[in-house]
């Protein structure tokens, strides 16, 4: 997936999860949270939309990825649902190319930046303990700082990002194939 495609996916998270106030998620992962953190084990990449829907019954309809008809014509679609993660509402998005799952991403939007930074560090530690040392990067995007970590496996990548805005942060992470089919 290109960086531009990831930014498009991240933008759609922000549009789909619009809380009215800054939230402070729990900083302690429950067993249910840990199950979501390794969702790829239960909902592996390359499933069809219908197969994912069987695993995640609350999954919404497939829509053009990022709301773009151009991307839909290229076979790119998405479906999402809201889940409870870290005692907060998170957006869970599944992205498909030609009806095959190529990425799964979570997003906690409009959260307290101190909590977001702490969760970022906890998620980084959680995934590093399972997938080894992360590749890390920090940059400024459209005037806002962003920190990211990624891990590569044989068939997929794990991406973790903390986007820092004026009054809140958006923490996003998930799994994607190395190249959409």
PyMOL commands that set and color helices and strands:
alter all, ss='L'
color gray80, all
select helices_A, chain A and resi 3-16+31-37+39-41+49-55+65-67+69-73+113-131
alter helices_A, ss='H'
color red, helices_A
select strands_A, chain A and resi 63-64+76-85+88-97+100-111+135-141+144-152+156-164+169-177
alter strands_A, ss='S'
color yellow, strands_A
deselect
rebuild
show_as cartoon
